[in-house]
Amino acid sequence: MIQANCPNCGDTVPFHSEFSTHAVCASCDSLVVRQGANVELLGKVAEIQQDGSPLQLGVQGQYQGRTFQIVGRIQLAYQDGFWNEWHLYYSNGESGWLGEAMGEYFINFAKEPSQPLPTQHQLGLGDKVDLDGEAFVVSGVTLNRLSAYEGEIPFVVDPNQQFTAFDLRSASGRAATIDFADNPPTLYLGEYKTFQELQFTGTRQEGEPPAPGSGVRVPAQSGEVDKFNCPTCGAPHSVEGGVRSKTLVCEYCGSAVDISNSSLNVIWQEEKIRTELQGGSEIPLKTVGQIVGLDYKVIGYVKKSVTYQGIKYPWIEYLLYNHTNGYRWLVDADGHYTLMETLPDLPTNSMGVPVGRPGSQSVRYEGKEFKHFQSSTAVVEAVAGEFYWRVKVGEQATNFDYVCPPETLSMEASQQSFVWSKGVYKTHDEIRAIFGLQKPLKAAVGVGPAQPNPHTDENKVCWRVFNLVALVGLVLLVTGVLSGSGKKVFETKGESYTNTKPYPPKTSKPFKISGHGNVAFDFMARPKDRWAFIKANLKNTETKKVYSAGATLEQFYDKRKYTDTVRVGGVPPGTYTLTWEVASGTKSKTAEKPGAPGVKAANFVYSITLYRGVRVWGWYMLMIVFLLPIPFLVMARRSRFETRRWSNSDYG
């Protein structure tokens, strides 16, 4: 660290980083420049304006395993307020920056571009720019001017100059800023991190004054408003969003009050606002909810609508505020709640390219496909509470919505920015638990865009059970657990039949049949120009019960059947004999008597084979046919739900 004395008041002015060439004296607000071991007075600087930041000089944090300390700040003013560029000094001697606005933290480093940057006139919202070998998209454009300095900084900005900065984001989470304060412009590359990820220490609590010796000067007329009475109706109000809130709309008389300074000017008044909001909002202002372990307070709500074919479709958006993590939105559309947060990265198209200007094509995010639901122009119908911009009834914004239940992606397009947000559908029980609500919420109407299909899991479970039952049945059938072993238990082998002599019945020797299942009689014969009928009787030698089967086999010029199988069920294990007989003839109407004179000789071979426990595929197919309508019924219910969802979209 280099210690220098202020040329104006003589107090010590520290320089922590060798990159710091300028510093603001904390005692007299003098801006000094360091030239070697000497310092030179450049003049007074404007006072830092209170912006509600939890950061201050001296705060330490962690990034990529390195410790950094905030040693300076450039405060810049733009249309909606102030944003900070905190100068960071790392433990390895490196210098970097932390951009901060509205609870978003962009940690970055100045980087020499690998190719010339586009000119200011070549850039527009949604344009794609290749930086450092990666595709980026212009997501924001701001016109800035210097507000004030504090601490030590590596350069100064002309306070009389206005310059444009372009914010860019990528699909990987990296971000960039192209700063046109100089020529050529400066490129800053980095990424967005949450307050918790940067592990800050030494921060200010909400409402706490700057720490002694931090270098922050509270302006004598800072204009910070804490409590006031409405200038129009006298209703008492307290400011819940701190100095970041710019406008408070009285829910009693509809007056929009400028609370950015103590003058409390009424910007506009909408007499119908109370009527518009009556019965519309379910969560009272100032209600505190727990979201991912952080307290978020409801500080405002906006009623918006879109008009389609002459019909107005309204919804309510609640603005939620946390001191360190900024803002979130809770959307209530017909009793369906979606909790939204701004994305640090961008969705991609099917080719993996970050989306610039969205359209009706689906987009991908975090490995999921989000289908385009609708594109619309939303109009502000009524507002109440406080906001970080000058909200106005009648404001319009273009929205592009995509769904992958229970999640949704939404992009709001304005002339200054393309802002992507991700939402998660919340049930009534979840909303009541988050905000500690006792009363029930109004019943939901219809199907919400991101509402999970209650039949999706049911459909998956049903198909899973069906497939499991079918597979188990198949395995049991193939392995013989259900049908039996399929083992051969008896065979006649080749038996001859002749029609020139009588053919008496034949009986086998006793044989064993064990196991379970049916008994299959396989009959085979090859008669020529005639038919053969084989009849077999299976007799249990102990119970004397007989099980019969028979088959007709034939071979003619127009018909041929050499084999047939007959299955007989209910045959218990035991010892059996098989008795069989064969009859044969031609198509002649005259009966053929074996051994009768004039009968034409005919011989053929036949066989009878018995199997125990042969698979019966018909029963398996019957089971499939019986069970199959169940998952199809659930599929139909799921499909009807999706039809109701998409009936409210651009494709309904």
WOPEJO-V910910 format. One record per pair of residues at least 4 apart in sequence whose C-alpha atoms are under 7 Angstrom apart, sorted by sequence separation. I is the first residue (numbers start at 1). J is the second residue. D is the distance in Angstrom with one decimal. If there is no record, write none. Layout:
<<I/J/D> <I/J/D>>
This chain:
<<6/10/4.5> <25/29/5.1> <34/38/5.9> <35/39/5.9> <55/59/6.6> <62/66/5.6> <63/67/6.5> <77/81/5.8> <78/82/6.0> <89/93/6.6> <90/94/5.1> <100/104/5.6> <118/122/5.9> <119/123/6.9> <123/127/6.5> <130/134/5.5> <131/135/6.4> <170/174/5.6> <181/185/6.7> <193/197/6.1> <194/198/6.7> <195/199/7.0> <204/208/6.0> <210/214/6.6> <218/222/6.8> <230/234/4.5> <241/245/5.5> <250/254/5.1> <272/276/6.1> <273/277/6.2> <274/278/6.0> <277/281/6.6> <283/287/7.0> <290/294/5.4> <291/295/6.5> <307/311/5.3> <308/312/6.5> <322/326/5.1> <332/336/5.5> <333/337/6.6> <348/352/5.1> <349/353/5.6> <364/368/5.4> <365/369/6.6> <387/391/7.0> <403/407/6.1> <404/408/5.9> <413/417/6.1> <414/418/6.5> <426/430/5.9> <427/431/6.3> <428/432/6.1> <429/433/6.1> <430/434/6.1> <431/435/6.3> <432/436/5.4> <433/437/6.8> <447/451/6.6> <455/459/5.7> <456/460/6.2> <457/461/6.0> <458/462/6.0> <459/463/6.2> <460/464/6.0> <461/465/6.0> <462/466/6.1> <463/467/6.0> <464/468/6.0> <465/469/6.0> <466/470/6.1> <467/471/5.9> <468/472/6.0> <469/473/5.9> <470/474/6.0> <471/475/6.1> <472/476/6.0> <473/477/6.0> <474/478/6.0> <475/479/5.9> <476/480/6.0> <477/481/6.3> <480/484/4.4> <527/531/6.3> <540/544/4.9> <555/559/5.9> <556/560/6.0> <617/621/6.2> <618/622/6.0> <619/623/6.3> <620/624/6.4> <621/625/6.1> <622/626/6.1> <623/627/6.2> <624/628/5.8> <628/632/6.7> <629/633/5.9> <630/634/6.5> <631/635/6.1> <632/636/6.2> <633/637/6.5> <634/638/6.2> <635/639/6.1> <636/640/6.2> <637/641/6.4> <638/642/6.4> <639/643/6.2> <640/644/6.4> <641/645/6.4> <642/646/6.2> <643/647/6.0> <647/651/6.8> <648/652/5.7> <5/10/5.1> <6/11/5.3> <15/20/6.5> <24/29/5.8> <25/30/5.2> <34/39/4.4> <62/67/4.6> <77/82/4.4> <89/94/6.2> <90/95/6.2> <100/105/4.8> <118/123/6.9> <130/135/4.6> <131/136/6.8> <169/174/6.2> <170/175/6.1> <180/185/4.6> <193/198/6.8> <229/234/4.9> <230/235/5.1> <249/254/6.1> <250/255/5.3> <259/264/5.6> <290/295/4.9> <291/296/6.8> <307/312/4.3> <321/326/5.7> <322/327/6.3> <332/337/4.7> <348/353/5.0> <349/354/6.4> <364/369/4.5> <403/408/4.4> <413/418/4.7> <426/431/6.4> <432/437/4.7> <476/481/5.0> <477/482/5.4> <480/485/5.1> <527/532/6.7> <539/544/5.9> <540/545/5.4> <555/560/4.4> <646/651/6.5> <647/652/3.7> <5/11/5.4> <6/12/6.1> <24/30/5.5> <25/31/6.5> <33/39/5.4> <34/40/6.6> <61/67/5.7> <62/68/6.2> <76/82/5.6> <77/83/6.5> <89/95/5.0> <99/105/5.7> <100/106/6.4> <129/135/5.8> <130/136/6.0> <169/175/4.4> <179/185/5.4> <180/186/6.7> <204/210/7.0> <210/216/6.2> <229/235/5.3> <230/236/6.3> <249/255/5.5> <250/256/6.4> <258/264/5.3> <289/295/5.7> <290/296/6.3> <306/312/5.7> <307/313/6.1> <321/327/4.7> <331/337/5.5> <332/338/6.8> <348/354/4.1> <349/355/6.1> <363/369/5.9> <364/370/5.8> <402/408/5.6> <403/409/6.3> <412/418/5.9> <413/419/6.6> <476/482/5.6> <477/483/5.9> <539/545/5.7> <540/546/6.5> <554/560/5.7> <555/561/6.2> <646/652/5.5> <5/12/4.6> <6/13/6.1> <24/31/4.5> <32/39/6.1> <33/40/5.2> <60/67/7.0> <61/68/5.4> <75/82/6.8> <76/83/5.5> <88/95/5.7> <89/96/6.6> <98/105/6.5> <99/106/4.7> <128/135/6.5> <129/136/5.2> <168/175/5.6> <169/176/6.3> <178/185/6.5> <179/186/5.1> <229/236/4.4> <249/256/4.2> <257/264/5.8> <258/265/5.3> <288/295/6.3> <289/296/5.2> <305/312/6.3> <306/313/5.4> <320/327/5.5> <321/328/6.6> <330/337/6.8> <331/338/5.1> <347/354/5.8> <348/355/5.1> <362/369/6.7> <363/370/5.3> <402/409/5.1> <411/418/6.5> <412/419/5.3> <539/546/4.4> <554/561/5.2> <585/592/6.1> <4/12/5.7> <5/13/5.6> <23/31/5.8> <24/32/6.3> <32/40/5.3> <33/41/6.6> <60/68/5.6> <61/69/6.5> <75/83/6.0> <76/84/6.2> <88/96/5.0> <98/106/5.4> <99/107/6.3> <128/136/5.5> <129/137/6.1> <168/176/5.0> <178/186/5.8> <179/187/6.4> <228/236/6.0> <229/237/5.8> <248/256/5.7> <249/257/6.1> <257/265/5.6> <258/266/6.2> <288/296/5.6> <289/297/6.2> <305/313/5.2> <306/314/6.6> <319/327/7.0> <320/328/5.1> <330/338/5.8> <331/339/6.4> <346/354/6.0> <347/355/6.0> <362/370/5.6> <363/371/6.6> <401/409/5.9> <402/410/6.3> <411/419/5.4> <412/420/6.6> <538/546/5.4> <539/547/6.4> <553/561/5.3> <554/562/6.4> <3/12/6.5> <4/13/5.1> <22/31/6.9> <23/32/5.5> <32/41/4.6> <33/42/6.9> <60/69/4.4> <75/84/4.7> <87/96/6.1> <88/97/5.4> <98/107/4.4> <128/137/4.5> <167/176/6.0> <168/177/6.0> <178/187/4.8> <228/237/5.5> <247/256/6.5> <248/257/5.2> <257/266/4.4> <258/267/6.4> <288/297/4.3> <305/314/4.0> <319/328/6.2> <320/329/5.8> <330/339/4.6> <346/355/6.7> <362/371/4.5> <401/410/4.5> <411/420/4.4> <537/546/6.2> <538/547/4.9> <553/562/5.5> <3/13/5.9> <4/14/6.2> <22/32/5.6> <23/33/6.6> <31/41/6.2> <32/42/5.4> <59/69/5.7> <60/70/6.4> <74/84/5.9> <75/85/6.4> <87/97/4.8> <97/107/5.9> <98/108/6.2> <127/137/5.5> <128/138/6.6> <167/177/4.6> <177/187/5.9> <178/188/6.5> <227/237/5.7> <228/238/6.5> <247/257/5.6> <248/258/6.7> <256/266/5.6> <257/267/5.8> <287/297/5.7> <288/298/6.3> <304/314/5.6> <305/315/6.1> <319/329/5.0> <329/339/6.1> <330/340/6.0> <362/372/5.2> <400/410/5.6> <401/411/6.6> <410/420/5.7> <411/421/6.3> <537/547/5.7> <538/548/6.1> <553/563/6.6> <3/14/4.6> <22/33/4.4> <30/41/7.0> <31/42/5.4> <58/69/6.0> <59/70/5.4> <73/84/6.6> <74/85/5.1> <86/97/5.5> <87/98/6.6> <97/108/5.3> <126/137/5.7> <127/138/5.5> <146/157/6.6> <166/177/5.6> <167/178/6.7> <177/188/5.1> <227/238/4.3> <247/258/4.9> <248/259/6.6> <255/266/6.4> <256/267/5.4> <286/297/5.7> <287/298/5.4> <303/314/6.9> <304/315/5.5> <318/329/5.5> <319/330/6.7> <329/340/5.1> <361/372/6.1> <382/393/5.8> <399/410/6.8> <400/411/5.2> <410/421/5.3> <537/548/4.4> <2/14/5.8> <3/15/6.3> <13/25/5.8> <21/33/5.7> <22/34/6.0> <31/43/5.5> <58/70/5.3> <73/85/5.6> <74/86/6.4> <85/97/6.3> <86/98/4.9> <96/108/6.2> <97/109/6.0> <126/138/5.1> <165/177/6.7> <166/178/5.2> <176/188/5.4> <177/189/6.7> <226/238/5.8> <227/239/6.1> <246/258/6.1> <247/259/5.5> <256/268/5.3> <286/298/5.0> <303/315/5.8> <304/316/6.3> <317/329/6.4> <318/330/5.0> <328/340/5.9> <329/341/6.6> <360/372/5.5> <381/393/5.7> <399/411/5.6> <400/412/6.7> <409/421/5.8> <410/422/6.4> <536/548/5.8> <537/549/6.5> <1/14/6.8> <2/15/4.9> <21/34/5.2> <30/43/5.5> <31/44/5.8> <57/70/5.3> <58/71/6.2> <73/86/4.4> <85/98/5.6> <86/99/6.3> <96/109/4.9> <125/138/5.1> <126/139/6.2> <146/159/5.0> <165/178/5.7> <166/179/6.7> <176/189/4.5> <226/239/5.3> <246/259/5.4> <255/268/6.0> <256/269/5.9> <285/298/5.2> <286/299/5.7> <303/316/4.5> <317/330/5.6> <318/331/6.3> <328/341/5.2> <350/363/6.8> <380/393/5.1> <381/394/6.3> <399/412/4.6> <409/422/4.6> <428/441/6.7> <536/549/5.4> <551/564/6.4> <1/15/5.7> <2/16/6.4> <30/44/4.4> <31/45/6.3> <57/71/5.6> <72/86/5.8> <73/87/5.6> <85/99/4.6> <124/138/6.7> <125/139/5.8> <145/159/6.6> <165/179/4.6> <175/189/6.0> <176/190/6.1> <225/239/7.0> <246/260/4.9> <255/269/4.2> <285/299/5.6> <302/316/5.7> <303/317/6.4> <317/331/4.5> <349/363/4.9> <350/364/6.8> <380/394/5.0> <398/412/5.8> <399/413/6.3> <408/422/5.8> <409/423/6.2> <535/549/6.1> <536/550/5.9> <1/16/4.5> <29/44/5.7> <30/45/6.2> <57/72/6.3> <72/87/4.8> <84/99/5.7> <85/100/6.5> <125/140/6.5> <164/179/6.6> <165/180/6.0> <175/190/5.4> <254/269/5.4> <255/270/6.5> <285/300/6.4> <301/316/6.8> <302/317/5.1> <316/331/5.9> <317/332/6.2> <348/363/5.6> <349/364/6.0> <379/394/5.7> <380/395/5.3> <397/412/6.6> <398/413/5.3> <408/423/5.0> <535/550/4.2> <1/17/6.8> <11/27/6.9> <29/45/5.9> <70/86/6.4> <71/87/5.8> <84/100/5.2> <145/161/6.2> <164/180/5.6> <174/190/5.8> <175/191/4.9> <254/270/5.0> <301/317/5.4> <302/318/6.5> <316/332/5.1> <347/363/6.2> <348/364/5.2> <379/395/5.6> <380/396/6.5> <397/413/6.3> <407/423/5.5> <408/424/6.4> <534/550/5.5> <535/551/6.7> <70/87/5.8> <71/88/5.9> <83/100/5.9> <84/101/6.6> <145/162/4.8> <163/180/5.9> <164/181/7.0> <174/191/4.5> <175/192/7.0> <254/271/5.7> <301/318/4.3> <315/332/5.9> <316/333/6.4> <347/364/5.5> <348/365/6.5> <379/396/4.6> <397/414/6.3> <407/424/4.6> <534/551/5.5> <549/566/6.5> <70/88/4.7> <71/89/6.6> <83/101/4.9> <114/132/6.6> <144/162/5.5> <145/163/6.5> <163/181/5.2> <173/191/6.2> <253/271/6.4> <300/318/5.9> <301/319/5.7> <315/333/4.6> <347/365/4.8> <378/396/5.5> <379/397/6.8> <406/424/5.8> <407/425/6.2> <533/551/5.8> <534/552/6.5> <6/25/6.6> <9/28/6.7> <69/88/5.5> <70/89/6.5> <143/162/6.6> <144/163/5.4> <224/243/6.1> <254/273/5.4> <300/319/5.1> <315/334/6.8> <377/396/6.4> <378/397/5.4> <406/425/5.3> <533/552/4.4> <68/88/6.1> <69/89/5.3> <143/163/5.7> <144/164/6.1> <230/250/6.9> <233/253/6.4> <254/274/6.6> <298/318/6.6> <299/319/5.9> <377/397/5.6> <378/398/6.3> <532/552/5.7> <533/553/6.3> <68/89/5.4> <69/90/6.5> <143/164/4.6> <253/274/6.9> <298/319/5.8> <299/320/6.1> <377/398/4.5> <531/552/7.0> <532/553/5.2> <68/90/4.1> <142/164/5.7> <143/165/6.6> <252/274/6.3> <298/320/4.6> <299/321/6.7> <376/398/5.8> <377/399/6.2> <531/553/5.7> <532/554/6.0> <67/90/5.8> <68/91/5.9> <141/164/7.0> <142/165/5.5> <232/255/6.8> <251/274/6.1> <297/320/5.2> <298/321/6.6> <376/399/5.4> <531/554/4.0> <66/90/6.8> <67/91/5.4> <141/165/5.9> <142/166/6.7> <296/320/5.5> <297/321/5.2> <375/399/5.7> <376/400/6.7> <489/513/6.3> <530/554/5.8> <531/555/6.4> <66/91/6.3> <141/166/4.7> <296/321/5.1> <297/322/6.7> <375/400/4.5> <425/450/5.9> <530/555/5.8> <140/166/5.8> <141/167/6.3> <296/322/4.9> <374/400/6.1> <375/401/6.3> <425/451/6.1> <529/555/5.3> <530/556/6.4> <140/167/4.9> <295/322/6.3> <374/401/5.4> <527/554/6.1> <528/555/5.5> <529/556/4.7> <138/166/6.6> <139/167/5.7> <140/168/6.9> <373/401/5.5> <523/551/6.8> <525/553/6.4> <527/555/6.0> <528/556/7.0> <138/167/5.8> <139/168/5.3> <372/401/6.2> <373/402/5.0> <138/168/4.3> <139/169/6.5> <372/402/4.3> <373/403/6.3> <51/82/6.6> <137/168/5.2> <138/169/6.7> <371/402/5.1> <372/403/6.6> <484/515/6.8> <136/168/5.9> <137/169/5.5> <370/402/5.3> <371/403/5.3> <484/516/5.5> <7/40/6.7> <136/169/5.3> <137/170/6.3> <370/403/4.9> <371/404/6.6> <484/517/5.0> <7/41/5.9> <136/170/4.6> <225/259/6.3> <370/404/4.8> <483/517/5.3> <540/574/6.8> <541/575/5.8> <4/39/7.0> <135/170/6.3> <281/316/6.9> <369/404/6.6> <540/575/5.9> <541/576/5.4> <224/260/6.8> <225/261/6.7> <526/562/5.7> <540/576/4.5> <541/577/6.9> <223/260/6.7> <224/261/6.0> <225/262/6.1> <525/562/5.4> <539/576/5.3> <540/577/6.8> <223/261/4.0> <224/262/6.6> <524/562/5.7> <525/563/6.6> <538/576/6.5> <539/577/5.4> <223/262/4.7> <524/563/4.5> <538/577/5.9> <539/578/6.3> <523/563/5.6> <524/564/6.7> <538/578/4.7> <523/564/5.3> <537/578/5.7> <538/579/6.6> <408/450/5.9> <522/564/6.0> <523/565/6.1> <536/578/6.7> <537/579/5.1> <407/450/5.7> <522/565/4.5> <536/579/5.6> <537/580/6.2> <406/450/4.9> <521/565/5.5> <522/566/6.7> <536/580/4.2> <405/450/4.5> <406/451/5.6> <520/565/6.5> <521/566/5.1> <535/580/5.5> <536/581/6.7> <403/449/6.7> <404/450/6.7> <405/451/5.8> <406/452/5.0> <520/566/5.7> <521/567/6.1> <535/581/5.6> <403/450/5.9> <405/452/5.1> <520/567/4.3> <534/581/6.0> <535/582/6.5> <519/567/5.7> <520/568/6.3> <534/582/4.7> <518/567/6.4> <519/568/5.2> <533/582/5.7> <534/583/6.6> <518/568/5.6> <519/569/6.3> <532/582/6.9> <533/583/5.1> <518/569/4.4> <532/583/5.7> <533/584/6.1> <517/569/6.9> <518/570/6.5> <519/571/6.9> <532/584/4.2> <518/571/6.5> <531/584/5.5> <532/585/6.7> <531/585/5.5> <530/585/5.6> <531/586/6.2> <530/586/4.5> <529/586/6.9> <530/587/7.0> <241/299/6.7> <515/573/6.3> <240/299/6.3> <514/573/4.5> <513/573/5.2> <514/574/6.5> <513/574/5.4> <512/574/5.9> <513/575/6.2> <512/575/4.6> <78/142/6.7> <151/215/6.7> <511/575/5.6> <512/576/6.3> <78/143/6.0> <150/215/6.6> <510/575/6.3> <511/576/5.5> <78/144/4.9> <87/153/6.4> <510/576/5.3> <511/577/6.4> <77/144/5.7> <78/145/6.8> <510/577/4.7> <76/144/6.3> <77/145/5.5> <509/577/6.0> <76/145/5.7> <77/146/6.2> <508/577/5.6> <76/146/4.7> <77/147/5.7> <306/376/6.8> <507/577/6.8> <508/578/5.3> <75/146/6.4> <76/147/5.0> <306/377/6.2> <507/578/5.6> <508/579/6.4> <17/89/6.2> <75/147/5.4> <306/378/5.0> <507/579/4.2> <75/148/5.2> <305/378/5.5> <306/379/6.4> <506/579/5.5> <507/580/6.5> <74/148/6.2> <75/149/6.1> <113/187/6.7> <304/378/6.2> <305/379/5.5> <505/579/6.7> <506/580/5.4> <74/149/4.8> <112/187/6.8> <304/379/5.4> <305/380/6.8> <505/580/5.5> <506/581/6.3> <19/95/6.7> <73/149/5.7> <74/150/6.8> <111/187/5.7> <304/380/4.5> <305/381/6.8> <505/581/4.4> <73/150/5.3> <110/187/5.8> <111/188/5.7> <303/380/6.0> <304/381/5.2> <343/420/5.7> <504/581/6.7> <527/604/5.3> <72/150/5.6> <73/151/6.3> <110/188/4.4> <111/189/6.5> <302/380/6.9> <303/381/5.3> <342/420/6.0> <343/421/5.2> <526/604/5.8> <72/151/4.0> <109/188/5.3> <110/189/6.5> <303/382/5.0> <342/421/4.2> <343/422/6.4> <526/605/6.1> <71/151/5.8> <72/152/4.6> <108/188/6.0> <109/189/5.6> <241/321/6.5> <302/382/5.9> <303/383/6.1> <341/421/5.3> <342/422/6.4> <525/605/5.8> <526/606/6.7> <71/152/5.8> <72/153/5.7> <108/189/5.2> <109/190/6.3> <302/383/4.4> <340/421/6.2> <341/422/5.6> <525/606/4.1> <108/190/4.0> <301/383/5.8> <302/384/6.6> <340/422/5.5> <341/423/6.5> <524/606/5.3> <525/607/6.6> <107/190/5.6> <108/191/6.5> <301/384/5.5> <340/423/4.1> <524/607/5.2> <106/190/6.8> <107/191/5.7> <300/384/5.6> <301/385/6.4> <339/423/5.1> <340/424/6.7> <523/607/6.0> <524/608/6.6> <106/191/5.7> <107/192/6.2> <300/385/3.9> <338/423/5.7> <339/424/5.3> <523/608/4.9> <106/192/4.4> <299/385/5.7> <300/386/5.1> <338/424/5.3> <339/425/6.5> <522/608/5.7> <523/609/6.8> <105/192/5.5> <106/193/6.4> <299/386/5.7> <300/387/6.6> <338/425/4.4> <339/426/7.0> <521/608/6.7> <522/609/5.1> <105/193/5.6> <337/425/5.9> <338/426/5.7> <521/609/5.9> <522/610/6.3> <105/194/6.4> <337/426/5.4> <521/610/4.9> <104/194/7.0> <337/427/6.9> <520/610/5.6> <521/611/6.9> <519/610/6.6> <520/611/5.1> <502/594/5.2> <519/611/5.6> <520/612/6.5> <501/594/5.0> <502/595/6.2> <519/612/4.8> <500/594/5.1> <501/595/4.2> <518/612/6.0> <519/613/6.0> <520/614/6.5> <499/594/4.9> <500/595/4.3> <517/612/6.4> <518/613/4.9> <499/595/6.7> <517/613/4.2> <518/614/6.5> <516/613/6.3> <500/599/7.0> <48/148/5.4> <46/147/6.9> <47/148/6.0> <48/149/6.9> <500/601/5.7> <46/148/5.1> <499/601/6.1> <45/148/6.4> <499/602/5.7> <45/149/6.7> <498/602/5.7> <499/603/6.8> <277/382/6.8> <498/603/4.5> <276/382/6.3> <497/603/5.6> <498/604/6.9> <335/442/6.1> <497/604/5.5> <335/443/5.9> <336/444/5.8> <496/604/5.9> <497/605/6.2> <273/382/5.3> <335/444/4.0> <496/605/4.6> <273/383/6.9> <334/444/5.6> <335/445/6.3> <495/605/5.5> <496/606/6.3> <334/445/5.4> <494/605/6.2> <495/606/5.3> <336/448/5.7> <494/606/6.0> <495/607/5.9> <494/607/5.5> <493/607/5.4> <492/607/5.5> <492/608/5.4> <206/323/6.3> <491/608/5.8> <492/609/6.4> <491/609/4.3> <490/609/5.7> <491/610/6.3> <490/610/5.0> <489/610/5.6> <488/610/5.9> <489/611/5.5> <488/611/4.3> <489/612/6.5> <487/611/5.4> <488/612/6.3> <24/149/6.9> <486/611/5.8> <487/612/5.3> <24/150/5.3> <486/612/5.1> <24/151/5.1> <485/612/6.5> <486/613/4.5> <23/151/5.3> <24/152/6.3> <484/612/6.8> <485/613/5.3> <486/614/4.6> <23/152/3.9> <195/324/6.4> <484/613/3.9> <22/152/5.5> <23/153/6.0> <195/325/6.3> <483/613/5.1> <484/614/6.5> <22/153/5.3> <483/614/6.1> <20/152/5.8> <21/153/6.3> <22/154/6.0> <483/615/5.3> <20/153/5.0> <21/154/4.9> <22/155/6.4> <251/384/5.0> <20/154/4.2> <21/155/6.5> <249/383/6.6> <250/384/6.0> <251/385/6.8> <19/154/5.6> <63/198/6.1> <249/384/4.8> <250/385/6.4> <62/198/5.2> <249/385/5.0> <15/152/6.5> <61/198/5.6> <62/199/5.7> <248/385/5.2> <249/386/6.1> <61/199/5.2> <248/386/3.9> <477/615/6.5> <61/200/4.3> <247/386/5.4> <248/387/6.4> <60/200/5.6> <61/201/6.3> <247/387/5.3> <59/200/6.7> <60/201/5.3> <245/386/6.1> <246/387/6.0> <247/388/6.7> <59/201/5.8> <60/202/6.7> <245/387/5.2> <246/388/5.0> <247/389/6.5> <59/202/4.9> <245/388/4.3> <246/389/5.6> <247/390/5.6> <291/434/6.8> <59/203/6.0> <244/388/5.7> <246/390/6.4> <290/434/5.3> <289/434/5.0> <290/435/6.7> <289/435/4.1> <56/203/6.6> <288/435/5.9> <55/203/5.3> <287/435/6.7> <54/203/5.5> <55/204/6.3> <54/204/4.8> <54/205/6.4> <54/206/7.0> <192/344/6.0> <470/624/7.0> <58/214/6.7> <57/214/5.2> <56/214/6.7> <57/215/6.8> <282/441/6.7> <48/216/6.7> <463/631/5.8> <48/217/6.2> <462/631/5.5> <47/217/6.3> <49/219/6.9> <173/344/6.0> <47/219/6.3> <173/345/4.5> <459/631/6.5> <49/222/7.0> <172/345/6.4> <171/345/5.2> <170/345/5.7> <171/346/4.6> <459/634/5.6> <169/345/6.0> <170/346/5.7> <171/347/6.0> <459/635/6.1> <169/346/6.7> <171/348/6.5> <455/634/6.9> <455/637/6.8> <456/638/6.3> <171/354/5.4> <455/638/5.0> <170/354/6.3> <453/638/6.8> <453/641/6.7> <26/215/4.7> <52/242/6.1> <52/243/5.3> <51/243/5.6> <52/244/5.7> <50/243/6.7> <51/244/5.7> <449/645/6.0> <447/644/6.4> <448/645/6.5> <447/645/5.2> <137/356/5.8> <103/324/5.8> <104/325/6.8> <103/325/4.5> <104/326/6.8> <103/326/3.7> <102/326/5.2> <103/327/7.0> <128/356/6.7> <127/356/6.1> <126/356/4.1> <126/357/5.1> <54/324/6.3> <142/416/6.7> <141/416/5.2> <374/649/5.4> <140/416/5.7> <141/417/6.3> <373/649/5.3> <374/650/5.0> <140/417/4.1> <373/650/6.3> <139/417/5.5> <140/418/6.3> <139/418/5.0> <139/419/6.9> <125/417/6.8> <80/389/5.7>>
